Amino acid sequence: MTIALLAALICGPDGLSEEDFRRLHEQLKPPTSEPWRSIPWKISLVEAQNQAAREKKPVFIWAMDGNPLGCG
């Protein structure tokens, strides 16, 4: 299923049925073997800054605003 079709399903007038959601959710989940899944992500910026300072490592911040599919 393409991203355009997914966006049409989600942003369309009828929305997304629960069955469609469950099917898409399973299809879009990344494999558990993905390397980024082993990273100990922090939700608290302060906690991440403190740990980075202790370990003398940089902080990577992922931030976004809005729907990732561009729906309004």
C-alpha positions in Angstrom: 0.0 0.0 0.0 1.5 3.3 -1.0 1.7 6.3 1.3 -0.7 8.3 -0.9 -3.3 5.6 -0.5 -2.7 5.5 3.2 -3.1 9.3 3.4 -6.3 9.1 1.4 -7.7 6.4 3.7 -6.9 8.4 6.8 -7.8 11.9 5.5 -10.8 10.8 3.5 -14.4 11.7 4.5 -15.1 8.2 5.9 -11.9 8.0 7.8 -10.3 4.6 8.6 -12.3 1.6 9.8 -11.0 -0.3 12.8 -10.3 -3.3 10.5 -8.3 -1.2 8.1 -6.4 0.4 11.0 -5.5 -3.0 12.5 -4.3 -4.3 9.1 -2.3 -1.2 8.3 -0.8 -1.1 11.8 0.5 -4.6 11.4 1.9 -3.9 7.9 3.6 -0.7 9.0 5.3 -1.9 12.1 9.0 -2.1 11.7 10.7 -5.4 12.2 11.9 -6.0 15.8 15.4 -6.5 14.5 15.8 -2.9 13.4 18.9 -1.4 15.1 17.2 1.7 16.4 15.0 -0.4 18.6 18.0 -1.2 20.8 18.7 2.5 21.5 17.7 3.5 25.0 15.6 6.5 23.9 14.7 9.1 26.6 11.5 11.0 26.7 12.7 13.6 29.2 15.1 16.2 27.6 16.6 17.0 31.1 17.3 13.3 31.7 18.9 12.9 28.3 21.0 16.0 28.8 22.2 14.8 32.2 23.1 11.4 30.8 24.9 12.9 27.8 26.9 15.2 30.0 27.9 12.3 32.3 28.9 10.1 29.3 30.4 13.0 27.3 28.1 12.1 24.3 25.9 14.3 22.1 22.1 14.5 22.4 20.0 13.6 19.3 16.6 15.3 19.3 13.8 14.2 17.1 11.0 16.8 17.0 8.1 17.4 14.7 4.9 19.3 14.5 1.8 18.1 12.8 0.6 15.0 11.1 3.5 13.0 9.5 1.2 12.3 6.5 0.6 16.0 5.9 -3.1 15.7 6.7 -4.7 19.0 7.8 
